[in-house]
Amino acid sequence: MRYTTLFVIVLIGSYLFSCSGSKPPTNFVVKDGKYNFFFFDTANSKKCDGNLTLENAYPNKIFGKYNVVNRNQDTIPGFNYNKGYYEGTTTDKGNTIFLNMNPKIADANLFVNANVVGDSIVGTWNFSTMKGIQDRGIFKAGLIRE
């Protein structure tokens, strides 16, 4: 009986203390919120722009919705629709992110690898199929202050 009571107390205490660790540390770089994004090709011509909502950037997994607003080129690989969901990961400090803009598709993925600097996300994107990388370019996004 005594050991059972002690076990229950330890179990409840562990549960209560484990629930308090879900907030990001103060030095976590990437911020949740709405971002304007831009995809450029290798010649630095804008392919498209839009917005995405970054949610749950801690711990290490991110997800959200995106919406393509303007298409500046006829073909934009990986964006079969003008909106959708993405998934990704981030480093422990939140200063580097990796996004898969088509997480439900196995053979036509639009990947973003980027660094977070202040309220900006800057990096590269590539469209990868079963044949390898088919297109690539520059990715930029900025946090919208509301």
Buried (B, 14 or more C-beta within 10 A) or exposed (E): EEEEEEEEEEEEEEEEEEEEEEEBEEEBBBBBBBBBBBBBBEEEEBBBBBBBBBEEBBBEEBBBBBEBEEBBEEEBBBBEEBEBBBBBEBBEEBBBBBBBBBBEBEEBBBBBBBBBEEBEBEBBBBBBBEEEEEBBBBBBBBBEEE
